[in-house]
Amino acid sequence: MNYYQRLRDIREDNDLTQTQVAEILNIQQTQYSRYERGAVQMSIDKYIVLAKYYNISLDYITGIIDEPKKIQINKK
């Protein structure tokens, strides 16, 4: 699975619209749409925001592993 397909699947599994995820990332919906289509690559800081928001590992979000793993968030 491509990383950008995983972005869409995770968003849909969480019953969110592209607009809602774009607001979480503080970007425009059109920019987020480009990420989901694979037209442009999302920066690592955006991936980190999504990993924290969804509470799943970056490995899963980026398609490296196929089973989602919850993350331990450091509360510093």
C-alpha positions as CSV (number, residue, x, y, z in Angstrom):
1,M,0.0,0.0,0.0
2,N,1.2,3.5,-0.8
3,Y,1.7,5.9,2.0
4,Y,-0.8,8.3,0.5
5,Q,-3.5,5.6,0.3
6,R,-2.9,4.9,4.0
7,L,-3.5,8.6,4.7
8,R,-7.0,8.3,3.1
9,D,-7.8,5.0,4.8
10,I,-6.9,6.3,8.2
11,R,-8.9,9.5,7.7
12,E,-11.9,7.5,6.5
13,D,-11.6,5.0,9.4
14,N,-11.8,7.9,11.8
15,D,-14.9,9.4,10.0
16,L,-13.1,12.6,9.1
17,T,-13.3,14.8,6.0
18,Q,-10.3,16.2,4.2
19,T,-11.3,19.6,5.5
20,Q,-11.2,18.4,9.1
21,V,-7.8,16.8,8.7
22,A,-6.5,19.9,7.0
23,E,-7.7,22.0,10.0
24,I,-5.8,19.7,12.3
25,L,-2.7,20.2,10.2
26,N,-3.4,24.0,9.8
27,I,-3.3,23.8,6.0
28,Q,-5.9,24.2,3.2
29,Q,-8.1,21.3,2.2
30,T,-6.7,21.4,-1.3
31,Q,-3.1,20.9,0.0
32,Y,-4.3,17.9,2.1
33,S,-6.0,16.5,-1.0
34,R,-2.6,16.6,-2.8
35,Y,-1.1,14.6,0.0
36,E,-3.8,11.9,-0.3
37,R,-3.4,11.7,-4.0
38,G,0.4,11.4,-3.7
39,A,0.9,14.6,-5.8
40,V,3.2,16.0,-3.2
41,Q,4.9,14.6,-0.1
42,M,3.9,15.7,3.3
43,S,6.6,16.9,5.6
44,I,7.6,14.9,8.7
45,D,6.2,17.4,11.1
46,K,2.7,16.9,9.6
47,Y,3.1,13.1,9.9
48,I,4.0,13.6,13.6
49,V,0.9,15.7,14.2
50,L,-1.3,13.0,12.6
51,A,0.5,10.2,14.5
52,K,-0.3,12.0,17.8
53,Y,-3.8,12.9,16.7
54,Y,-4.7,9.3,15.6
55,N,-2.5,7.7,18.3
56,I,-0.8,5.4,15.9
57,S,2.8,4.9,14.9
58,L,4.5,6.7,12.0
59,D,5.5,3.2,10.7
60,Y,1.8,2.5,10.1
61,I,0.9,5.9,8.7
62,T,3.7,5.7,6.2
63,G,2.9,2.1,5.1
64,I,6.0,0.5,6.5
65,I,4.0,-1.9,8.7
66,D,0.5,-3.2,8.1
67,E,-0.8,-3.4,11.6
68,P,-1.5,-0.2,13.5
69,K,0.4,0.3,16.8
70,K,-0.6,2.8,19.4
71,I,2.2,5.2,20.4
72,Q,3.5,6.3,23.8
73,I,3.4,10.1,23.8
74,N,6.0,11.8,25.9
75,K,4.4,14.4,28.1
76,K,7.3,16.9,28.6
